[in-house]
Amino acid sequence: MTVKITIDCMGGDHGPAVTVPAAVSFVRSHPDAQLLLVGIESAIRAQLKKCKATGETRLTVVPATEVVEMDDSVEVALRRKKDSSMRVALNLVKDGQAQTCISAGNTGALMAVSRYVLKTLPGIERPAIAFAMPSQKGFTTVLDLGANVDCEPQHLLQFAEMGHALVAAIGNKERPTIGLLNIGEEVIKGNDVIKRAGELLRASTLNFYGNVEGNDIYKGTTDVVVCDGFVGNVALKTSEGLAQMLTDMIREEFSRSLLTKLMALVALPVLKRFKRRVDPAQYNGAALLGLRGLVIKSHGSAQAYGFEWAIKRGYDAVKNGVLERLVRAMEENAAPVQQAALGASADTAGTVVPNQVDPAADPVAPGDNTVVARPLVQPGEPGPALSSKA
């Protein structure tokens, strides 16, 4: 099967200088891929010439006359720039000429234009951004990471269904474990939205593990961690800042004296292996899930190597039928979730819930009536990292 991928070549901080070399490298290593390069034609062809790829038959240039800048508002991208490389690329997916779109452009604009052009799947109210974060057991897929700041319980359930479909397809796991990000594992903890979302997840057919905390993301406790976009984005940016700080500290310590520099040479093989394991370039490419087409968002500052990994995310999603699995997951959970919602509505009136105190301000002491969330199904090993190399 030929996988047709459309690339927004003008997106990101570097534009064609990064996106075109990445596309050339990817298509040369994947003989079943065909790439449509969308953007300012002269700029794309200039980069193809530099890469000595002007005669590559599986690279097609699709002209676009406008560019969505990184600081453009959603209104500008959606209403004024109707012939932007981003929109033309998404239209190719909508028209069936491509199976996925890769862009490093403005995140807000990409989400808005994608939702306008492709529309959402039946049963999905809001698309979500999903990202694979490294863990002790491989990787943990976290969503949402910024597309939806305020969420209702049903939105978190939908995010879980999307994450289930993504990891089941790409991680080759039929029943990935789902965790709900909270301030503790006990059922009584969290705000009303989190508690209600937990009820919906327990009533679903998903492999719901229970509540998880922030450190569980890196432990690999579950394959998927679900949260609203505000919490997810803060967790992501905090993680990026911590990783950068640790890298700088290690470099600083090894540069203190001649002795430490010699020690750095001895430790170089270990440091290189460590860098490969946590290299953010290998985790580049967040999926915009819940749309009637596959869209992958690359980091705006990614270099060619990182952008190539984003292309590979889209390629793997198509090959493994992520979209079809997502539709199936929605259909399987429709009836049980509806029954749970009706039951909860009937039981809400007059219900008194014990221990309704703020757990963060007044922790429940040992011996109190603390209810601990028990996993319905034992968690399995998280899915392995993508095996094929970009």
C-alpha positions as CSV (number, residue, x, y, z in Angstrom):
1,M,0.0,0.0,0.0
2,T,1.3,3.4,-1.0
3,V,1.1,5.9,1.9
4,K,0.4,9.4,0.6
5,I,1.6,12.2,3.0
6,T,1.2,15.9,2.5
7,I,3.8,18.2,4.1
8,D,3.2,21.9,5.0
9,C,6.7,22.9,3.9
10,M,6.4,26.6,5.0
11,G,5.5,25.8,8.6
12,G,7.8,26.1,11.6
13,D,10.7,28.4,12.5
14,H,12.8,27.2,9.5
15,G,10.4,26.4,6.7
16,P,11.6,24.6,3.6
17,A,15.2,24.6,4.9
18,V,14.2,21.9,7.3
19,T,11.0,20.4,5.9
20,V,12.3,19.6,2.4
21,P,15.5,17.9,3.4
22,A,13.5,15.8,6.0
23,A,11.0,14.9,3.3
24,V,13.8,13.8,0.9
25,S,15.5,11.7,3.5
26,F,12.3,10.1,4.5
27,V,11.1,9.2,1.0
28,R,14.5,7.7,0.2
29,S,14.2,5.3,3.2
30,H,10.5,4.4,2.7
31,P,9.9,3.1,-0.8
32,D,6.1,2.8,-0.3
33,A,5.7,6.5,0.6
34,Q,4.7,9.4,-1.7
35,L,5.0,12.9,-0.4
36,L,3.2,16.1,-1.6
37,L,5.3,19.2,-0.7
38,V,3.0,22.2,-0.3
39,G,4.2,25.8,-0.2
40,I,5.9,28.5,-2.2
41,E,7.0,26.6,-5.3
42,S,10.3,28.5,-5.9
43,A,11.5,28.0,-2.3
44,I,10.7,24.2,-2.3
45,R,12.4,23.6,-5.7
46,A,15.5,25.5,-4.5
47,Q,15.8,23.1,-1.5
48,L,15.1,20.1,-3.7
49,K,18.0,21.2,-5.9
50,K,20.3,21.5,-2.9
51,C,19.3,17.9,-1.9
52,K,19.8,16.6,-5.4
53,A,16.2,15.4,-5.5
54,T,14.7,17.3,-8.4
55,G,14.2,14.0,-10.3
56,E,12.6,12.1,-7.4
57,T,9.3,10.9,-8.8
58,R,7.7,10.3,-5.3
59,L,8.1,13.9,-4.3
60,T,5.4,16.2,-5.8
61,V,5.4,20.0,-5.4
62,V,1.9,21.5,-4.8
63,P,1.9,25.3,-5.0
64,A,0.4,27.6,-2.4
65,T,0.7,31.4,-2.4
66,E,0.4,32.2,1.3
67,V,2.1,31.3,4.6
68,V,0.6,31.1,8.1
69,E,3.3,32.8,10.2
70,M,4.0,31.6,13.7
71,D,2.5,34.7,15.2
72,D,-0.6,34.9,13.1
73,S,-3.9,34.8,14.9
74,V,-6.4,32.0,14.4
75,E,-8.7,34.5,12.6
76,V,-6.0,35.4,10.1
77,A,-5.1,31.8,9.4
78,L,-8.8,30.7,9.0
79,R,-10.4,33.6,7.2
80,R,-7.7,35.6,5.4
81,K,-5.2,33.1,4.3
82,K,-7.3,30.6,2.4
83,D,-4.5,29.6,0.1
84,S,-1.9,29.1,2.8
85,S,0.4,26.0,2.6
86,M,-1.3,24.8,5.8
87,R,-4.8,25.0,4.4
88,V,-3.9,23.6,1.0
89,A,-2.1,20.6,2.7
90,L,-5.2,19.9,4.8
91,N,-7.5,20.2,1.8
92,L,-5.5,17.4,0.1
93,V,-6.3,15.1,3.1
94,K,-10.0,16.2,2.9
95,D,-10.2,15.4,-0.8
96,G,-8.6,12.0,-0.4
97,Q,-5.4,12.9,-2.2
98,A,-3.3,12.3,0.9
99,Q,-3.8,10.2,4.1
100,T,-2.1,12.4,6.6
101,C,-0.8,16.0,6.9
102,I,2.5,17.0,8.7
103,S,3.0,20.6,9.8
104,A,5.4,22.4,12.1
105,G,3.2,25.6,11.9
106,N,1.4,27.7,14.4
107,T,-0.4,25.2,16.8
108,G,-3.5,27.3,17.4
109,A,-3.9,27.9,13.7
110,L,-3.3,24.3,12.8
111,M,-5.9,23.1,15.2
112,A,-8.5,25.6,14.1
113,V,-7.9,25.1,10.3
114,S,-7.8,21.3,10.8
115,R,-11.1,21.3,12.6
116,Y,-12.7,23.6,10.0
117,V,-11.5,21.7,7.0
118,L,-11.6,18.1,8.2
119,K,-14.4,18.3,10.8
120,T,-14.5,16.0,13.9
121,L,-15.5,12.3,13.9
122,P,-18.9,11.3,15.1
123,G,-19.0,11.2,18.9
124,I,-16.0,13.5,19.3
125,E,-16.7,17.0,20.5
126,R,-13.2,18.3,20.7
127,P,-9.9,17.2,19.0
128,A,-7.0,16.6,21.3
129,I,-3.2,16.8,21.0
130,A,-1.5,13.5,21.9
131,F,2.3,13.2,22.5
132,A,4.6,10.2,23.4
133,M,6.7,11.1,26.4
134,P,9.7,8.9,27.4
135,S,9.3,6.6,30.4
136,Q,11.2,3.9,32.2
137,K,9.2,1.3,30.2
138,G,9.4,2.9,26.8
139,F,7.0,5.7,26.3
140,T,3.7,7.1,27.7
141,T,1.2,8.8,25.5
142,V,-0.3,11.9,27.2
143,L,-3.3,13.9,26.0
144,D,-4.6,16.6,25.9
145,L,-1.5,18.8,25.7
146,G,-3.0,22.2,25.1
147,A,-5.9,22.1,22.6
148,N,-8.6,22.2,25.3
149,V,-8.0,24.2,28.5
150,D,-11.5,23.6,30.0
151,C,-13.0,20.1,29.7
152,E,-16.1,18.3,30.8
153,P,-16.0,14.7,31.9
154,Q,-17.2,13.3,28.6
155,H,-14.3,15.1,26.9
156,L,-11.8,13.3,29.1
157,L,-13.5,10.0,28.2
158,Q,-13.2,10.9,24.5
159,F,-9.5,11.7,25.0
160,A,-9.1,8.2,26.5
161,E,-10.7,6.6,23.5
162,M,-8.4,8.5,21.2
163,G,-5.3,7.5,23.2
164,H,-6.5,3.9,23.3
165,A,-6.8,3.8,19.5
166,L,-3.4,5.5,18.9
167,V,-1.4,3.3,21.2
168,A,-3.3,0.1,20.1
169,A,-2.3,0.9,16.5
170,I,1.2,2.2,16.8
171,G,2.3,0.4,20.0
172,N,0.8,-2.9,18.8
173,K,-1.2,-3.3,22.0
174,E,-4.8,-4.4,21.8
175,R,-5.8,-3.2,25.2
176,P,-3.5,-0.4,26.4
177,T,-3.9,0.7,30.0
178,I,-5.5,4.1,30.6
179,G,-4.7,6.4,33.6
180,L,-6.5,9.6,34.6
181,L,-4.1,12.3,35.8
182,N,-5.0,13.4,39.3
183,I,-3.5,14.7,42.6
184,G,-3.7,11.2,44.1
185,E,-4.8,7.7,43.3
186,E,-7.8,7.7,45.7
187,V,-11.3,7.9,44.2
188,I,-12.3,10.8,46.5
189,K,-9.5,13.1,45.3
190,G,-9.7,15.6,42.5
191,N,-12.3,18.1,41.4
192,D,-15.8,17.2,40.3
193,V,-14.8,16.9,36.6
194,I,-12.1,14.4,37.4
195,K,-14.3,12.3,39.7
196,R,-17.1,12.2,37.1
197,A,-14.6,11.3,34.3
198,G,-13.4,8.4,36.5
199,E,-16.9,7.1,36.7
200,L,-17.4,7.3,32.9
201,L,-14.0,5.5,32.4
202,R,-14.9,2.7,34.8
203,A,-18.2,2.2,32.9
204,S,-16.5,2.1,29.5
205,T,-15.0,-0.9,27.8
206,L,-11.5,0.6,28.0
207,N,-8.7,-0.9,30.1
208,F,-9.0,1.8,32.8
209,Y,-6.2,1.4,35.5
210,G,-7.5,4.2,37.7
211,N,-6.1,7.6,38.9
212,V,-2.4,8.3,38.3
213,E,-0.1,11.0,39.5
214,G,2.4,13.1,37.5
215,N,5.4,10.8,38.4
216,D,3.5,7.9,36.9
217,I,4.0,9.4,33.4
218,Y,7.8,8.6,33.6
219,K,7.4,5.4,35.5
220,G,5.3,4.0,32.7
221,T,2.5,3.0,35.0
222,T,0.0,3.1,32.2
223,D,0.3,3.3,28.4
224,V,-2.0,6.4,28.2
225,V,-2.5,9.3,30.6
226,V,-5.5,11.5,30.1
227,C,-5.8,15.1,31.3
228,D,-7.2,18.5,30.2
229,G,-5.1,20.7,28.0
230,F,-4.1,23.1,30.7
231,V,-2.7,20.5,33.0
232,G,-1.1,18.6,30.1
233,N,0.6,21.6,28.6
234,V,2.0,22.6,32.0
235,A,3.3,19.1,32.5
236,L,4.9,19.0,29.1
237,K,6.6,22.4,29.4
238,T,7.8,21.6,33.0
239,S,9.3,18.3,31.7
240,E,11.1,20.1,28.8
241,G,12.5,22.7,31.2
242,L,13.7,20.0,33.6
243,A,15.4,18.0,30.8
244,Q,17.2,21.1,29.6
245,M,18.3,22.0,33.1
246,L,19.7,18.6,33.8
247,T,21.5,18.6,30.4
248,D,23.1,21.9,31.2
249,M,24.1,20.8,34.7
250,I,25.8,17.7,33.5
251,R,27.7,19.6,30.8
252,E,28.7,22.2,33.5
253,E,30.0,19.6,35.9
254,F,32.0,17.8,33.3
255,S,33.6,21.1,32.2
256,R,34.8,22.3,35.7
257,S,38.4,21.1,35.4
258,L,40.9,19.1,33.4
259,L,40.1,16.1,35.5
260,T,36.4,16.3,35.0
261,K,36.9,16.7,31.3
262,L,39.0,13.5,31.2
263,M,36.2,11.8,33.2
264,A,33.8,13.0,30.5
265,L,35.8,11.3,27.8
266,V,35.6,8.0,29.8
267,A,31.9,8.4,30.3
268,L,31.2,9.5,26.7
269,P,29.7,6.2,25.5
270,V,27.3,6.2,28.5
271,L,26.4,9.8,27.9
272,K,25.7,9.2,24.2
273,R,23.4,6.3,25.0
274,F,21.6,8.4,27.6
275,K,21.1,11.2,25.1
276,R,19.7,8.8,22.5
277,R,17.1,7.6,25.0
278,V,15.9,11.1,25.9
279,D,16.6,12.9,22.7
280,P,13.4,15.0,22.1
281,A,13.9,14.8,18.3
282,Q,13.0,11.1,18.4
283,Y,9.7,11.9,20.2
284,N,8.8,14.8,17.8
285,G,5.3,14.7,16.3
286,A,2.1,15.1,18.3
287,A,-1.1,13.7,16.8
288,L,-4.2,15.8,16.5
289,L,-6.8,13.2,17.3
290,G,-10.5,13.2,16.8
291,L,-10.6,14.6,13.2
292,R,-11.8,13.0,10.0
293,G,-8.2,12.8,8.9
294,L,-4.8,12.3,10.4
295,V,-2.8,15.4,11.3
296,I,0.7,15.4,12.9
297,K,2.0,18.5,14.6
298,S,5.8,18.9,14.6
299,H,7.7,21.1,17.1
300,G,8.2,24.5,15.4
301,S,11.9,24.6,16.2
302,A,12.6,21.0,15.0
303,Q,15.6,20.4,12.8
304,A,15.5,18.1,9.8
305,Y,16.2,14.9,11.9
306,G,13.3,15.8,14.3
307,F,10.9,16.7,11.5
308,E,11.6,13.4,9.8
309,W,10.5,11.6,12.9
310,A,7.2,13.6,12.8
311,I,6.7,12.4,9.2
312,K,7.3,8.9,10.5
313,R,4.6,9.3,13.1
314,G,2.1,10.1,10.4
315,Y,3.3,7.2,8.2
316,D,3.0,4.7,11.1
317,A,-0.5,6.1,12.0
318,V,-1.7,5.4,8.4
319,K,0.0,2.0,8.1
320,N,-1.6,0.9,11.4
321,G,-5.1,2.2,10.8
322,V,-5.3,4.7,13.7
323,L,-8.4,6.4,12.2
324,E,-10.3,3.2,11.8
325,R,-9.4,2.0,15.3
326,L,-10.6,5.2,16.8
327,V,-14.0,4.9,15.1
328,R,-14.3,1.4,16.3
329,A,-13.4,2.4,19.9
330,M,-16.1,5.1,19.8
331,E,-18.7,2.6,18.7
332,E,-17.8,0.0,21.3
333,N,-18.1,2.5,24.2
334,A,-21.2,4.4,23.1
335,A,-23.8,2.1,24.8
336,P,-22.0,1.5,28.2
337,V,-21.1,5.1,28.6
338,Q,-24.7,6.3,27.9
339,Q,-26.0,3.8,30.5
340,A,-23.5,5.1,33.0
341,A,-24.4,8.7,32.3
342,L,-28.1,8.0,32.8
343,G,-27.4,6.1,36.0
344,A,-25.3,8.9,37.4
345,S,-28.0,11.5,36.6
346,A,-30.6,9.4,38.5
347,D,-28.4,9.0,41.5
348,T,-27.1,12.6,41.8
349,A,-30.1,14.1,43.6
350,G,-29.8,13.9,47.3
351,T,-26.6,12.0,47.3
352,V,-24.1,12.8,50.1
353,V,-20.5,11.9,49.4
354,P,-18.4,11.4,52.6
355,N,-15.0,13.1,53.1
356,Q,-15.7,16.0,50.8
357,V,-12.7,17.9,51.9
358,D,-9.9,19.3,49.8
359,P,-7.3,16.5,49.9
360,A,-4.5,18.9,49.0
361,A,-5.3,21.2,51.9
362,D,-6.3,18.5,54.5
363,P,-4.8,15.1,53.6
364,V,-6.8,12.1,54.7
365,A,-5.0,10.5,57.6
366,P,-4.4,6.7,57.8
367,G,-7.4,5.0,59.3
368,D,-9.9,7.4,57.8
369,N,-12.5,6.1,55.4
370,T,-10.2,6.5,52.4
371,V,-11.3,4.7,49.3
372,V,-8.5,3.7,47.0
373,A,-9.0,3.3,43.3
374,R,-8.3,-0.3,42.3
375,P,-7.4,-1.2,38.8
376,L,-10.1,-3.1,37.0
377,V,-7.5,-4.8,34.9
378,Q,-3.8,-5.2,35.7
379,P,-1.7,-2.8,33.7
380,G,0.5,-4.4,31.0
381,E,3.8,-3.5,29.8
382,P,3.7,-0.2,27.8
383,G,4.1,-0.4,24.1
384,P,7.6,-0.4,22.7
385,A,9.1,2.7,21.1
386,L,8.6,2.8,17.3
387,S,10.9,0.1,16.0
388,S,11.8,1.4,12.6
389,K,14.2,4.3,12.4
390,A,13.6,7.5,10.6
